[in-house]
Amino acid sequence: MEIERSVTVGVPVDRVFAYLSDFTNTTEWDPGTVSTERVSGDGGLGTRYRNVSKFLGRETELDYLVIEHVPGERFALRGENATVVANDTMTFVRTVTGGAGDGGAAAEGTTVTYRADFEFKGVAKLAAPLLAPAFKKLGDEAEQGMRDALNRLG
């Protein structure tokens, strides 16, 4: 099961990366997140987070580990609990927004591609195909939440 969405905003890549790589900010942009706390580390490679999310009316807790942290380029975490392994990867691309075509000045922007891969364990594997519509809805809501939060940074 995978979710992939891209969001382009008129905010410089360094600000977007700093905001999204602080995984505690998921409470501001991911509607499914109930809470995220940093358990250990400084936010970089090897940092651990505890995330509580609500999905289909039930709360679930995942322990996340930052497995990639390349400022301005890539941020990846691996989350796990008894029923699922989640691999979340964000890639960041510097873009130019505005410019001659719309009469405005060109400004630096960012395109973020967020990909979440879920691998279910045990009996949960059997239910996974039935969850596809719920995961699509989750992805759509997270995309809108991310866009709104990143635009507020600008």
C-alpha positions in Angstrom: 0.0 0.0 0.0 1.4 3.4 -0.9 0.5 7.0 -0.9 2.4 9.6 -3.0 1.6 13.3 -3.3 3.4 16.4 -4.5 2.9 19.9 -3.3 4.5 23.1 -4.8 4.6 26.3 -2.7 6.2 29.7 -3.0 8.4 29.1 0.0 12.2 28.6 -0.1 13.4 25.0 0.2 15.5 25.6 3.3 12.4 26.8 5.2 10.2 24.0 3.9 12.8 21.3 4.8 13.4 22.7 8.3 9.6 22.6 8.9 8.9 19.2 7.5 12.0 17.5 8.9 10.9 18.5 12.4 8.5 15.5 12.5 6.7 17.0 15.6 5.1 19.4 13.1 2.9 16.6 11.7 0.2 17.7 14.2 -0.1 20.9 12.2 -0.4 19.4 8.7 -1.4 15.7 8.9 -5.1 15.5 9.8 -4.6 11.9 10.9 -1.9 12.8 13.5 -3.1 13.0 17.1 0.4 13.7 18.6 4.1 13.3 17.7 6.9 13.6 20.2 10.6 13.5 19.8 11.9 10.6 22.0 15.6 11.0 21.3 18.1 12.8 19.0 18.4 16.3 17.6 16.1 15.9 14.6 18.8 14.5 12.3 19.8 11.0 11.4 19.0 8.5 14.1 16.4 10.7 15.8 13.4 8.7 17.2 9.8 9.9 17.3 6.6 8.5 18.8 3.6 9.2 16.6 -0.1 8.6 17.5 -2.5 8.7 14.6 -6.2 8.1 14.1 -7.2 5.9 11.2 -10.7 4.6 10.6 -11.7 5.7 14.0 -8.9 3.9 15.9 -5.7 5.3 17.4 -2.5 3.6 16.5 1.1 4.3 17.8 4.2 4.1 15.6 7.8 4.4 16.7 9.7 6.3 13.9 13.4 6.4 13.2 15.0 9.0 10.9 17.0 6.9 8.4 17.9 9.7 5.9 18.5 13.4 6.5 20.0 15.4 3.6 19.2 19.1 4.2 17.2 20.6 1.3 17.0 17.3 -0.5 15.7 14.2 1.3 14.2 13.2 4.6 13.1 9.7 5.4 11.8 7.8 8.4 10.8 4.2 9.1 7.9 3.7 11.5 6.9 0.4 13.0 4.4 -1.3 15.4 3.0 -4.8 15.8 0.9 -4.6 12.6 2.6 -2.3 10.1 6.0 -1.0 8.9 5.7 2.5 7.4 8.5 4.0 5.2 7.9 7.8 4.8 10.2 9.7 2.3 10.1 13.4 1.5 12.1 14.8 -1.5 12.6 18.5 -1.9 13.2 20.3 -5.2 13.9 24.0 -5.5 11.5 25.6 -8.0 10.8 29.1 -9.3 7.3 30.5 -8.9 5.8 33.6 -10.5 7.7 35.5 -13.2 7.2 37.2 -16.5 4.2 35.0 -17.5 2.0 36.3 -14.8 3.4 39.8 -14.4 4.9 39.1 -11.0 8.5 38.8 -9.9 10.1 35.3 -9.9 10.5 33.9 -6.4 12.0 30.7 -5.0 9.6 28.0 -4.3 9.7 24.3 -3.4 8.1 21.1 -4.7 7.8 18.4 -2.0 7.0 14.9 -2.9 5.8 12.8 0.0 5.7 9.1 -0.3 4.4 6.7 2.4 4.8 2.9 1.9 2.9 0.6 4.3 3.8 -3.0 4.7 1.3 -4.9 6.8 2.3 -7.8 9.1 0.4 -11.0 10.0 -3.4 -11.0 9.8 -3.4 -7.3 8.9 -2.0 -8.3 5.4 -5.4 -9.8 4.6 -7.3 -6.6 5.3 -4.8 -4.3 3.4 -6.6 -4.4 0.0 -9.8 -3.3 1.6 -8.2 -0.2 3.1 -7.2 1.3 -0.3 -10.1 3.9 -0.3 -9.3 5.0 3.2 -5.6 5.4 2.4 -6.5 7.5 -0.7 -8.6 9.8 1.5 -5.8 10.0 4.0 -3.3 11.0 1.3 -5.7 13.6 -0.1 -6.2 15.1 3.3 -2.5 15.1 4.2 -1.7 16.8 0.8 -4.1 19.6 1.5 -2.9 19.9 5.1 0.7 20.1 4.0 -0.1 22.7 1.3 -2.0 24.9 3.8 0.8 24.6 6.5 3.6 25.3 4.0 1.8 28.3 2.5 1.5 29.7 6.1 5.3 29.6 6.3 5.5 32.1 3.4 
